[in-house]
Structure formats: C-alpha cells, structure tokens
Amino acid sequence: MKKMMAVVNYAPEKGSVELRELEVPEIGDEDVLLKVENVGVCGSDLHQWTADHSWQVNYPVVLGHEFGGVIARLGKNVHNWNEGDRVVSETAAIIDPHSPMTKAGLYNLDPNRKGFGYGVNGAMTTFVRVPSRCLHQVPANLAFEQACLTEPCCVAYNAVAVNAQIKPGDRVIVLGPGTIGILCAAVAKLCGAHVAIVGLEADRARLNIAKQYGCETIIGDATQWAYATDVMGADVIIDAAGISQTLKIALQLVRPKGQIIKVGWGPQPLNFSLDPLVQKNVTLQGSFSHNWPIWEKVIGLLSTGLLNVQPIIGGVWNLDEWHTAFEKMHKGEVVKSVLKP
Ligand SMILES: [Zn+2]
C-alpha cells in the first residue's frame, strides 16, 4: 500500500500534533477517495493543537475539515460522480440515517454526527476517504485555494442568512474578527445591512482585512455605533467571538425586539443576569454548522464572485510547514492559513 504524510493530532495533551506517515485509506462502497488540493486551517484545528477544545476527539486523528480536491477513485455504488471531478466536501463524515434530524435534512444537528478532523481522519494529508453524499461540484472558474474555504462560509451563511432575519438597511454588529466573524460581516453586507465588526486592540490587522468587505470596524466599545440612529440599539448582533461572556455585550448593544445570533462558542460559564434578554424581548438564537442547501448557495456565491474569500487568506503553506501556518493564525498575524498537501 502507498504511504502519505499527514498532520496528526495523536493525544489530548497540549501540542500533540505532528507529521506522520500513514497508509492511503481504503474506501467503502459509498465513498470516494479524494486527492486533497487545499485544506484550510480552522480555529478548531488550533484548539485541538493547544488542547483547549470542548468536543470529543478520536485520537489519533488527521486534522482538517475545510477542504477540496479531485476524485481519485470511486466506491462500487457511487454512480453520480466521476474520477477527476473537482469537489468540496461537507464536514459530517458520519451521520445516522435514521436520526429524526437527518430525516429532516438537518443531519448537522444530529448529536451522533462525527466530523472530519476530530471524529474521523480529516484532510491535512494527500488522500481522504469521503462519503459521496458529502460532495459538491466546484465550478472550473473557482480555484481550490478559495473553494476549500466553502465550509467556514457556510457557517457564516447559516448564522446570518438562515438563522437571522436581516432586512436591507438593518444595523448589524458582528463581535469577533476571526474567520467566521469576518465572513458573517461579508454575508450581512450581501443582505443589505449596515455592518460594523468589533474587536480588541490586538485585532487591528484582522479588522483592516474586514474593512475590505465594506464594513465599519470598531476597537473596543461599539455602543456609540449601535445607538447612533434612533438611540435604541442595533437590529442584529452576530456573536462570533470564541467565548460565552460576549453575550453580555450583545445584550447591551441589541435593540428591543432585536436578535442575537450566537455562532462563536466557549466552554466557560456565564456570570451575569439574563434580565436584559427578557426586558428587551430579544430573540437569542444559536447557530451550528450547515447542511446541503447552504453549501449549494455558498458555492454559487463564491463562483460568481459575490463572496470573495481572497482577502482573508493570509498564505498557503506546504503540509510540512503546518506548524508555521498554525502559529501565524494562532498569533492573529493572519486570518486564515491554507495548506497544500
Ligand atoms: Zn472550520
């Protein structure tokens, strides 16, 4: 059997990631073998590397769930794809077909779902085994360096265009200028909103990148911007910061009858009263992952150029330079690192 190099997260201890030689995976009848062209580094890959993640990981596991590539081999029962097809893959590698959520098309919300990069081997390697139901065609004009970021765009699309109700002219505040925050701001702009994205002093470089999406940027307190028009607060707050505490800020900035969408998460408990939620009659909505129709919409946005991920890509590194790619993103020097196996 042929061998390949892979970025492997091998233990729950901090820093337990290394390049390892693995065998090219066998595929099942419903799978394809995908030759990975590009794979994005996600905040969750970093969290597994620094061991401050809050989800169950099957060690050892190949990292990487934001990827695209070319079909190298087809399973026996895969008839609607061809070798050589350019595709991106959804992240729900294992789903329960009998789950009521799956039957409703919401397999992303099935608690038994297992994803690439933590539940099963991901794409920071040459070949990955992918169930064919996960695949979406990538148009020829969309480069893999961009197409591999379909997944975080889908997270943002679900939060902003599906889970929030935004009307043109709404004032939308995004908390947190990471990949998801910036992409949420970009999608809110597409919905016709006035958008401001909020970060800390240390986020200045990432906020400058967010400016390229036509949104305003705020360091620190966004109260003035939220209350600028009619002194009531912003219509929608998208909380894309990686902690729970920012909900307190969201509750201060949102207008009565407004919406808060929480897409960033962190395991720390809250330590404040939710009374403003009641008093302001606010809708608090979680947003998690994405499903098939969202992927099709986002690929359409990317291939037409309506949504451009180029500004957030801080560089493309070879697989053996994974450590540099992780480090740069971890330090906030780049918004998004991309790997080339
Ligand atoms: Zn991700």
Boltz pocket constraint, residues with backbone or C-beta under 6 A from the ligand:
constraints:
  - pocket:
      binder: B
      contacts: [[A, 42], [A, 43], [A, 44], [A, 65], [A, 66], [A, 151], [A, 152]]
      max_distance: 6.0
